[in-house]
Amino acid sequence: MITKRIFGNDRLTLWFLGILFGVLALVAVLNLATTPDSAFHVPTYAVALMGKYLCYAILALSIDLVWGYVGILSLGHGAFFALGGYAMGMYLMRQIGPRGVYGDPILPDFMVFLNWKELPWYWLGFDNFFFAMFMVALVPALLAFVFGYLAFRSRVTGVYLSIITQAMTYALLLAFFRNDMGFGGNNGLTDFKDLLGFNLQTDGMRVTLFVSSGILLAACYLLCRWITLSRFGKVLIAIRDAESRTRFMGYRVEGYKVAAFTLSGIMAGLAGALYVPQVGIINPGEFAPQNSIEAVVWVAVGGRGTLVGAAIGAIVVNLGKTLFTGWLPDLWLFALGGLFVFVTLLMPKGILGTVPQLLEMARNRRAQNAVAEKAPDAPPSADAPKGAGE
């Protein structure tokens, strides 16, 4: 029943998952089973780069859940992403142990450098992987729940909600920059060695993280797909389209919005947790409001309210960013702003909404032309003048 509800006759879901798992398998084989001098070899740095794109796709999916289906435009989802990344980074730092620069078996290098005498209480337990993964989900969930409860109970909506979400992530940016917070200050957390005892720099581990990111993306997509097609999802869509009417019908609108916002925060935190071991660092820059705004642009480019479009938009825009910053690094922000204006004015439905529409228009035009060519010539009208010989 659940499988039928998720898939049904939705070919787009089948195509998306099929292509995703096909790419995961192909990249893994071409990296591990081919030699570096082979024309078909996928280098390890490219695998890590694609893994980062998949983490961004999960973040975009989390934004699309609340923006596309509930109408909550969040400009602060980078905060949940960064918090999940910091939780993973704390675990990875605890795994370094005496292999650090200062050789302290308990304190990370930056704490030794800053003359910390003991490990802060909030670092306790992060030497255990399962505890760290629990915190990866719990910390973003708590922030999303508390923020959402206070904001939605006060009925803050629209641009005002967007502004305070951005204020939230900026406040966290300033807090994590402080050395006395115990998170590495401006430098953040880095110099990670291994994960679950496996060296992070090996090809096999890079491919494992890449495949794990793809599997998590598929799982988050299926979860969001199931939610949006359920009764709960129908209420979310009703809130998006007519919040006051939905409230007058007896639904506790605030509860639905808080639940969706909290789930979205958890998804963003999980994306951040997989992002950190692949890029090798987490610092306060991940809280920058610019990052959250970029994530919204991904969703707009791919197609708001489509789920698949959000993932596609994240991958396409970040691939373009990688190429564009290699050619003209100083102009990337102008290109991003121009892209957002272009999509808003000319492609309001994004890639996934506009391309099928154009293809449908082209098919209809070809069908009309075919009918016109096959139709017999119209008989002469009865009112037409007769020939002179008749």
C-alpha positions in Angstrom: 0.0 0.0 0.0 2.8 2.4 0.9 4.8 1.5 -2.2 1.7 2.0 -4.4 1.0 5.4 -2.7 4.6 6.6 -3.3 5.0 5.3 -6.8 1.6 4.8 -8.3 1.9 5.8 -12.0 4.5 8.5 -11.2 7.1 7.8 -13.9 9.1 10.8 -12.7 9.8 9.2 -9.4 10.9 5.9 -11.1 13.1 7.8 -13.5 14.7 9.9 -10.8 15.5 6.9 -8.6 16.6 4.8 -11.5 19.0 7.5 -12.7 20.3 8.2 -9.2 21.1 4.6 -8.4 22.5 4.1 -11.9 24.9 7.0 -11.4 25.9 5.8 -7.9 26.8 2.4 -9.3 28.5 3.7 -12.4 30.7 6.2 -10.5 31.7 3.7 -7.9 32.7 1.1 -10.5 34.6 3.7 -12.7 36.5 4.9 -9.6 37.4 1.6 -8.0 37.6 -0.8 -10.9 39.6 1.3 -13.3 43.1 2.6 -13.2 43.9 6.4 -13.1 45.4 6.3 -16.6 42.2 4.9 -18.1 39.9 7.2 -20.1 36.9 5.9 -18.2 38.4 6.5 -14.7 36.5 8.9 -12.4 39.1 10.6 -10.1 38.5 10.5 -6.4 38.3 14.3 -6.2 35.4 14.2 -8.6 33.7 11.5 -6.5 34.0 13.8 -3.4 32.6 16.7 -5.4 29.6 14.8 -6.6 29.0 13.6 -3.0 28.9 17.2 -1.9 26.3 18.0 -4.7 24.1 15.1 -3.3 24.3 16.6 0.2 23.2 19.9 -1.3 20.3 18.1 -3.0 19.1 16.8 0.3 19.3 20.3 1.8 17.2 21.6 -1.2 14.7 18.8 -0.7 14.3 19.9 2.9 13.6 23.4 1.9 11.1 22.4 -0.8 9.1 20.4 1.7 8.4 23.6 3.7 8.4 26.1 0.9 6.8 24.2 -1.9 4.2 22.4 0.2 3.6 24.6 3.2 4.4 28.0 1.9 7.2 28.7 4.5 10.0 30.5 2.8 13.0 29.8 5.1 16.2 31.8 4.6 17.9 30.1 7.5 18.1 26.4 6.6 21.8 26.7 6.4 21.7 26.8 10.2 20.3 23.3 10.5 22.7 22.1 7.8 25.7 23.6 9.7 24.6 22.2 13.1 24.4 18.7 11.7 27.8 19.2 10.3 29.2 20.4 13.6 27.8 17.4 15.4 29.6 15.1 12.9 32.7 17.2 13.1 32.8 16.9 16.9 32.7 13.1 16.5 35.5 13.1 13.9 37.6 15.4 16.1 37.2 13.0 19.1 38.5 10.2 16.8 41.8 11.9 16.2 43.0 11.3 19.8 46.8 11.4 20.3 47.4 11.7 16.5 46.8 15.4 16.7 49.5 18.1 16.4 49.8 18.4 20.2 49.3 14.7 21.0 46.6 15.2 23.6 44.4 12.0 23.8 41.3 13.9 24.9 41.4 17.6 23.9 41.3 18.6 20.2 44.2 20.6 19.0 42.5 24.0 19.0 41.5 23.5 22.7 45.1 22.7 23.6 46.2 25.8 21.7 43.7 28.0 23.6 44.8 26.5 26.9 41.6 24.7 27.7 42.2 22.4 30.7 39.3 20.0 30.2 36.8 18.9 27.7 33.5 21.0 27.8 30.5 19.0 29.0 28.7 19.4 25.7 31.6 17.5 24.0 31.0 14.5 26.2 29.7 11.4 24.4 30.8 12.5 21.0 33.4 9.8 21.0 30.5 7.4 20.3 29.3 7.2 16.7 25.6 6.4 17.6 25.4 9.2 20.1 26.9 11.6 17.6 24.3 10.5 15.0 21.6 11.0 17.5 22.8 14.5 18.1 23.0 15.2 14.4 19.2 14.8 14.2 18.3 16.1 17.7 20.1 19.4 17.7 18.6 20.7 14.4 15.3 19.2 15.4 15.3 21.1 18.7 16.2 24.4 17.1 13.6 23.9 14.4 10.9 22.9 16.9 11.5 25.8 19.3 11.9 28.4 16.5 8.9 27.1 14.7 6.7 26.9 17.8 7.4 30.5 18.8 7.1 31.9 15.3 4.0 30.0 14.1 2.2 30.4 17.4 2.7 34.1 17.0 1.4 33.7 13.4 4.5 35.2 11.9 4.3 34.6 8.1 5.5 35.9 4.8 8.5 38.1 4.5 8.7 38.6 8.2 9.2 34.9 8.8 11.9 34.9 6.2 13.7 37.8 7.8 13.7 36.2 11.3 15.0 32.9 9.9 17.9 34.8 8.4 18.5 36.6 11.7 18.6 33.2 13.4 21.3 31.8 11.2 23.3 35.1 11.4 23.1 35.0 15.2 24.5 31.5 15.1 27.3 32.6 12.7 28.4 35.3 15.2 28.2 32.9 18.2 30.3 30.1 16.5 33.0 32.6 15.5 33.8 33.1 19.2 36.7 31.0 20.5 35.1 30.6 23.9 32.2 28.7 22.4 34.4 25.7 22.2 33.9 24.9 18.5 37.2 26.1 17.0 36.2 29.7 16.4 37.0 31.1 13.0 38.9 28.0 11.9 36.2 25.6 12.9 36.9 21.8 13.0 39.2 20.1 10.5 42.1 17.7 10.1 39.8 14.7 10.3 41.5 11.3 10.2 39.0 8.5 10.1 35.3 7.5 10.4 34.4 4.3 12.2 38.0 3.3 12.1 38.3 3.8 8.3 40.7 6.3 6.8 38.8 9.2 5.2 41.4 9.7 2.5 41.1 6.3 0.8 39.3 5.9 -2.4 37.0 3.2 -0.9 35.9 5.6 1.9 35.3 8.4 -0.5 33.1 6.2 -2.7 31.3 4.9 0.4 30.4 8.4 1.5 29.3 9.3 -2.0 27.0 6.2 -2.2 25.7 6.9 1.3 24.8 10.5 0.3 22.9 9.1 -2.7 21.0 6.6 -0.6 20.1 9.2 1.9 18.9 11.5 -0.9 16.6 8.6 -2.2 15.3 7.9 1.3 14.6 11.6 2.0 12.8 11.9 -1.3 10.7 8.8 -0.7 9.8 10.1 2.7 8.8 13.5 1.4 6.9 11.9 -1.5 5.0 9.8 0.9 4.2 12.7 3.2 3.0 15.0 0.5 0.7 12.3 -0.9 -0.8 11.5 2.5 -3.6 13.1 4.3 -1.1 15.1 6.3 0.4 16.4 3.1 -3.0 17.4 1.8 -3.5 19.5 4.9 0.0 21.1 4.4 -1.0 22.0 0.8 -4.3 23.5 2.1 -2.3 25.6 4.6 -0.1 26.8 1.8 -3.0 27.8 -0.5 -5.5 29.1 2.1 -4.2 29.1 5.7 -7.1 31.1 7.2 -9.7 28.8 5.6 -7.8 25.7 6.8 -7.7 27.1 10.3 -11.5 27.9 10.2 -12.1 24.3 9.2 -10.8 23.2 12.6 -7.2 22.1 11.8 -4.5 23.1 14.2 -2.4 24.9 11.5 0.5 25.7 13.9 1.0 22.1 14.8 1.2 21.0 11.1 3.6 23.8 10.3 5.9 23.0 13.3 5.9 19.3 12.4 6.9 19.9 8.8 9.5 22.5 9.8 11.1 20.2 12.4 11.2 17.3 9.9 12.8 19.6 7.4 15.4 20.7 9.9 16.3 17.1 10.6 16.8 16.4 6.9 19.1 19.4 6.6 21.1 18.3 9.6 21.6 14.8 8.1 22.8 16.4 4.9 25.3 18.5 6.8 26.6 15.4 8.7 27.4 13.6 5.4 28.8 16.8 3.9 31.5 17.4 6.5 33.6 14.2 6.1 33.6 14.7 2.3 34.9 18.3 2.3 37.1 17.8 5.4 36.1 20.9 7.3 33.2 22.7 9.1 33.5 26.3 10.1 31.1 29.2 11.0 31.1 30.2 7.3 28.4 27.5 6.8 26.0 29.6 8.8 26.4 32.6 6.4 23.0 33.9 5.3 24.3 33.8 1.7 24.4 30.0 1.8 20.7 29.8 2.9 19.7 32.2 0.1 21.7 30.1 -2.5 19.8 27.0 -1.3 16.5 28.8 -2.0 17.7 29.7 -5.5 18.4 26.0 -6.1 14.8 25.1 -5.3 13.5 27.9 -7.5 15.6 26.9 -10.4 14.7 23.3 -10.2 11.0 23.8 -9.6 9.3 24.6 -6.3 6.8 22.1 -5.0 8.2 19.2 -7.2 10.8 17.6 -4.9 12.7 16.1 -7.8 13.1 19.6 -9.2 14.7 20.8 -5.9 17.3 18.0 -6.1 18.0 18.7 -9.8 18.3 22.5 -9.2 20.8 21.9 -6.4 23.0 19.7 -8.6 22.7 21.9 -11.7 23.4 25.2 -10.0 26.3 23.9 -8.0 27.8 22.2 -11.1 27.5 25.6 -12.8 29.1 27.3 -9.8 32.1 24.9 -9.9 32.6 25.7 -13.6 31.9 29.4 -13.4 34.1 30.1 -10.4 36.9 28.4 -12.3 36.5 30.8 -15.2 35.4 34.1 -13.6 35.4 33.6 -9.8 34.7 37.3 -9.0 31.4 37.3 -11.0 29.7 34.2 -9.6 27.4 36.2 -7.2 26.3 38.4 -10.1 25.6 35.3 -12.2 23.6 33.7 -9.3 21.5 36.9 -8.9 20.9 37.1 -12.6 19.9 33.4 -12.7 17.4 34.0 -9.9 15.9 37.0 -11.7 15.7 35.1 -15.0 14.0 32.1 -13.4 11.5 34.3 -11.5 10.5 36.3 -14.6 10.7 33.7 -17.4 10.6 30.3 -15.7 8.5 30.7 -12.6 7.9 27.0 -12.5 11.6 26.2 -12.7 13.2 23.6 -14.9 10.9 20.7 -14.0 7.8 22.8 -14.5 8.9 24.7 -17.6 10.6 22.0 -19.7 7.6 19.6 -19.7 5.3 22.5 -20.5 7.4 23.5 -23.5 7.5 19.9 -24.7 3.7 19.6 -24.4 3.3 22.8 -26.4 5.6 21.4 -29.1 3.7 18.1 -29.2 0.3 19.9 -29.5 1.6 22.1 -32.3 2.9 19.0 -34.2 -0.4 17.2 -33.7 -2.3 20.2 -35.0 -0.1 20.5 -38.1 -0.5 16.8 -38.8 -4.3 17.0 -38.6 -4.2 20.0 -40.9 -2.1 18.2 -43.5 -4.3 15.1 -43.5 -7.7 16.9 -43.6 -9.3 16.9 -47.1 -9.8 20.2 -48.9 -13.0 22.0 -47.8 -15.9 21.9 -50.3 -16.8 25.2 -52.0 -19.4 27.3 -50.3 -22.9 27.4 -51.6 -22.8 31.1 -51.8 -19.7 31.1 -54.0 -20.3 32.6 -57.5 -20.7 30.0 -60.2 -18.5 29.8 -63.2 -19.5 31.6 -66.5 -20.1 28.3 -68.4 -22.6 27.0 -65.9 
